[in-house]
Amino acid sequence: MTLDALWQDIEAKIARYNSLCLSEVVDHKKLYLYSLITHSTAIEGSTLTELDTQLLFDDGITAKGKPLVHHLMNEDLKNAYLWVMENAIKNTPVTVAFLQEANARIMKTTGTMMYVAAGSFDSSKGDFRLCNVQAGFGGESYLNFSKVPEKTAKLACTVQSSLDSSKHVPDIYNMSFDAHLNLVTIHPWVDGNGRTARLLMNYLQLYHSLILSKVYREDKAEYITALMVSRQKNDREPFRTFMAEQLLKMLDEETQKGYVKP
């Protein structure tokens, strides 16, 4: 399916989603947020299921036999989402400080002080990395750390400009997908880049009161491939297409749950 055809289908599904008044269904927003969080941390290695996450958040019950760090990742990401939701209401602009605060909240309890040749930095405070990193064992290297501040500042300016100028639904979603791709490509932090990029994507959607898109844990391989292909070809279309397909998948799932309009 072409990207244009995908968007025609998506816009029809959004209309269907809105007609069902899902936002008025008890706990729908809360449970969808829990789902977003579960899938985002799962992409980074968390083993918690959506039920585990619900029990953790609602009842304070940890999942038996699962690592504490996975619970902490989910708690931190929940708090980060609550923070961006408050900021979306206030139309807070996207700045370098905003991005660093978002990462700091995501890494609050799992980050640490790091000491490298270029100095020290605290990954729990949103500090930019002072070392070079690569994507997994034998993977591609990311941007040299010395270029991170400049590139992140440029990204923040571009995102804010696009945030104010994007008006149509496909344009806004594509703008959010591009911000996601570009932040991951810069990789400003030693950890939490993926979660921060997905949080930024959702913040831009919240800013325009759109339905939040997510990346499904079971599609992790395709997600990574789409990111790599777009970076290698310097072409945002593969990642835009993947994310549009994820959005369509989510809309299909949500509208097929059997809710009825009040």
DABELTA-V877779 format. One record per residue. N is the residue number from 0. SS is DSSP state (H for helix, E for strand, C for the rest). PHI is phi in radians with two decimals (NA if undefined). NEAR is the number of other C-alpha atoms within 10 Angstrom. Layout:
N|SS|PHI|NEAR  N|SS|PHI|NEAR
This chain:
0|C|NA|8  1|C|-1.25|7  2|H|-1.09|15  3|H|-1.09|11  4|H|-1.16|9  5|H|-1.02|17  6|H|-1.20|19  7|H|-1.10|11  8|H|-1.18|13  9|H|-1.06|21  10|H|-1.12|15  11|H|-1.18|13  12|H|-1.23|20  13|H|-1.11|19  14|H|-1.07|10  15|H|-1.12|14  16|H|-1.00|19  17|H|-1.16|13  18|H|-1.17|12  19|C|-1.43|18  20|C|0.93|13  21|H|-1.09|18  22|H|-1.12|12  23|H|-1.62|11  24|C|-1.31|13  25|C|-0.94|9  26|C|1.21|11  27|H|-1.07|13  28|H|-1.06|13  29|H|-1.08|12  30|H|-1.21|15  31|H|-1.20|15  32|H|-1.07|16  33|H|-1.05|22  34|H|-1.15|18  35|H|-0.95|25  36|H|-1.11|24  37|H|-1.05|27  38|H|-1.21|25  39|H|-1.15|25  40|H|-1.27|21  41|H|-1.11|21  42|H|-1.08|20  43|C|-1.67|17  44|C|1.96|12  45|C|-1.14|21  46|C|-1.78|17  47|C|-1.23|22  48|C|-1.58|15  49|H|-1.11|17  50|H|-1.18|14  51|H|-1.00|18  52|H|-1.15|24  53|H|-1.10|19  54|H|-1.13|14  55|H|-1.13|17  56|H|-1.29|16  57|H|-1.53|8  58|H|-2.14|9  59|C|1.21|10  60|C|-1.67|13  61|C|-1.51|18  62|C|-1.37|18  63|C|-1.04|8  64|C|1.41|6  65|C|-1.80|13  66|C|-1.01|13  67|H|-1.02|12  68|H|-1.05|12  69|H|-1.19|21  70|H|-1.17|21  71|H|-1.13|17  72|H|-1.02|26  73|H|-1.21|24  74|H|-1.08|19  75|H|-1.12|19  76|H|-1.19|27  77|H|-1.04|19  78|H|-1.10|15  79|H|-1.15|22  80|H|-1.15|21  81|H|-1.08|12  82|H|-1.15|15  83|H|-1.21|22  84|H|-1.10|16  85|H|-1.11|13  86|H|-1.25|16  87|H|-1.14|19  88|H|-1.09|12  89|C|-1.53|10  90|C|0.96|15  91|C|-1.10|14  92|C|-1.23|19  93|C|-1.49|20  94|C|-2.25|18  95|H|-1.05|17  96|H|-1.06|13  97|H|-1.09|17  98|H|-1.13|20  99|H|-1.19|19  100|H|-1.15|20  101|H|-1.06|26  102|H|-1.16|32  103|H|-1.06|24  104|H|-1.17|23  105|H|-1.18|31  106|C|-1.80|26  107|C|-0.91|22  108|C|-1.84|16  109|C|-1.98|16  110|C|-1.41|19  111|C|-2.76|13  112|E|-1.23|11  113|E|-2.24|15  114|E|-2.09|12  115|E|-2.28|10  116|C|-1.02|7  117|C|-1.46|11  118|E|2.42|10  119|E|-2.17|14  120|E|-2.66|19  121|E|-1.92|18  122|C|-1.30|24  123|C|-1.61|21  124|C|-1.99|20  125|C|1.41|26  126|C|-1.10|18  127|C|-1.17|21  128|C|-1.16|25  129|C|-2.03|21  130|C|-2.56|18  131|C|-1.56|15  132|C|-2.35|19  133|E|-2.34|13  134|C|-1.47|10  135|C|1.29|8  136|C|-1.12|6  137|C|1.29|7  138|C|-1.42|9  139|C|-1.20|11  140|E|-1.49|11  141|C|-1.55|16  142|C|-0.88|16  143|C|-0.99|15  144|H|-1.01|19  145|H|-1.16|14  146|H|-1.67|11  147|H|-1.06|19  148|H|-1.00|15  149|H|-1.13|10  150|H|-1.17|16  151|H|-1.20|21  152|H|-1.10|16  153|H|-1.13|13  154|H|-1.07|19  155|H|-1.03|20  156|H|-1.11|15  157|H|-1.11|15  158|H|-1.09|22  159|H|-1.11|15  160|H|-1.10|13  161|H|-1.20|17  162|H|-1.08|20  163|H|-1.40|12  164|H|-1.76|11  165|C|-1.29|15  166|C|-2.11|11  167|C|-1.55|10  168|H|-0.93|16  169|H|-1.04|17  170|H|-1.12|14  171|H|-1.17|21  172|H|-1.07|25  173|H|-1.08|21  174|H|-1.05|21  175|H|-1.20|26  176|H|-1.14|26  177|H|-1.12|20  178|H|-1.09|22  179|H|-1.00|24  180|H|-1.04|24  181|H|-1.20|20  182|H|-1.20|22  183|H|-1.08|21  184|H|-1.15|18  185|H|-1.20|19  186|C|0.97|28  187|C|-1.17|29  188|C|-2.02|25  189|C|-1.32|21  190|C|-2.68|21  191|C|1.45|26  192|H|-1.12|21  193|H|-1.12|21  194|H|-1.09|25  195|H|-1.18|28  196|H|-1.14|25  197|H|-1.24|23  198|H|-1.16|26  199|H|-1.05|25  200|H|-0.95|24  201|H|-1.20|26  202|H|-1.08|25  203|H|-1.13|28  204|H|-1.26|22  205|H|-1.05|19  206|H|-0.96|20  207|C|-1.82|20  208|C|1.01|11  209|C|-1.69|15  210|C|-1.17|16  211|C|-1.35|18  212|C|-1.60|22  213|C|-2.43|22  214|C|-1.91|22  215|C|-1.34|20  216|H|-1.01|18  217|H|-1.27|11  218|H|-1.84|14  219|H|-0.99|16  220|H|-1.08|10  221|H|-1.17|14  222|H|-1.07|18  223|H|-1.09|12  224|H|-1.10|15  225|H|-1.09|21  226|H|-1.08|21  227|H|-1.12|17  228|H|-1.10|15  229|H|-1.10|18  230|H|-1.18|17  231|H|-1.15|9  232|H|-1.61|10  233|C|0.89|10  234|C|-2.41|12  235|C|-1.33|18  236|H|-1.05|16  237|H|-1.02|19  238|H|-1.28|25  239|H|-1.01|22  240|H|-1.12|20  241|H|-1.03|20  242|H|-1.18|22  243|H|-1.11|22  244|H|-1.14|18  245|H|-1.14|18  246|H|-1.11|24  247|H|-1.11|21  248|H|-1.05|17  249|H|-1.11|19  250|H|-1.09|20  251|H|-1.07|16  252|H|-1.10|11  253|H|-1.20|17  254|H|-1.46|18  255|C|-1.79|10  256|C|-1.44|8  257|C|1.55|9  258|C|-1.21|13  259|C|-2.10|11  260|C|-1.19|11  261|C|-1.05|8
